[in-house]
Amino acid sequence: MKRLSVREVSERRAGMVAAVRSVGDLEFVNRRRARGASSRRPAEAAVTEVAAGSGLYAPMLFKYYRTLALAPAAGYALPVSRKPAPGVATALGGGYVASGPVRTDRQPVPAYPAGLRLDPFEGAGEAQTPLLGRAAAQLRVGERVYLRHAKAGRAVRALQRLVSDRTRSEWSRRSPPIAARASAFSKAGRLAETRSTVSPATPGC
């Protein structure tokens, strides 16, 4: 169905572009690469540029598409603030839940260290995020855990709110921008921490 749809949409787009160009010039024609689209879609003569969209960040939902092979590019860090039990590590903040239906696939996903999972009764909260699993027992207060957003829009909106044009200069003087804490994932899904330093009391974005 997807293969047939791609061909049909390409033909329709070419017809629309030709109709517009018959009465005026078009400087550019943008084709958005939708999250479910194949990474191997053929080039179209009518299209002059392609928008990457949320595929630029490859959030967690991209993991479930068969025709996409993207390496995760962004996540966020949270400091462990307390250890309420030997097998539980509670991180500060972290409630970056994606838009859409309230389901588990809208929750951020612990990515590093391996072996962490969210508490199903609490999830990722605005005040705290309890983490369970074998790796939780090894974490100490002050160490960081890394999570991936379910959708890129949640990450971008949070960054826009926290680092506005008006406050960016002041923020830079007091602490490195939150954007510097967005660390790159390798293809294996592990997060490589940047050299930027942020106070352990400052949640990542």
Rosetta blueprint (number, residue, H / E / L):
1 M L
2 K H
3 R H
4 L H
5 S H
6 V H
7 R H
8 E H
9 V H
10 S H
11 E H
12 R H
13 R H
14 A H
15 G H
16 M H
17 V H
18 A H
19 A H
20 V H
21 R H
22 S L
23 V L
24 G L
25 D L
26 L L
27 E L
28 F L
29 V L
30 N E
31 R E
32 R E
33 R L
34 A L
35 R L
36 G L
37 A L
38 S L
39 S L
40 R L
41 R L
42 P L
43 A L
44 E L
45 A L
46 A L
47 V L
48 T L
49 E E
50 V E
51 A E
52 A L
53 G H
54 S H
55 G H
56 L H
57 Y L
58 A L
59 P L
60 M H
61 L H
62 F H
63 K H
64 Y H
65 Y L
66 R L
67 T L
68 L L
69 A L
70 L L
71 A L
72 P L
73 A L
74 A L
75 G L
76 Y E
77 A E
78 L E
79 P E
80 V E
81 S E
82 R E
83 K E
84 P E
85 A E
86 P L
87 G L
88 V E
89 A E
90 T E
91 A E
92 L E
93 G L
94 G L
95 G L
96 Y L
97 V L
98 A L
99 S L
100 G L
101 P L
102 V L
103 R L
104 T H
105 D H
106 R H
107 Q L
108 P L
109 V E
110 P E
111 A E
112 Y E
113 P L
114 A L
115 G L
116 L L
117 R E
118 L E
119 D L
120 P L
121 F L
122 E L
123 G L
124 A L
125 G L
126 E L
127 A L
128 Q E
129 T E
130 P E
131 L E
132 L E
133 G L
134 R H
135 A H
136 A H
137 A H
138 Q H
139 L L
140 R L
141 V L
142 G L
143 E L
144 R E
145 V E
146 Y E
147 L E
148 R E
149 H L
150 A L
151 K L
152 A H
153 G H
154 R H
155 A H
156 V H
157 R H
158 A H
159 L H
160 Q H
161 R H
162 L H
163 V L
164 S L
165 D L
166 R L
167 T L
168 R H
169 S H
170 E H
171 W H
172 S H
173 R H
174 R H
175 S L
176 P L
177 P L
178 I H
179 A H
180 A H
181 R H
182 A L
183 S L
184 A E
185 F E
186 S L
187 K L
188 A L
189 G L
190 R L
191 L E
192 A E
193 E L
194 T L
195 R L
196 S L
197 T L
198 V L
199 S L
200 P L
201 A L
202 T L
203 P L
204 G L
205 C L
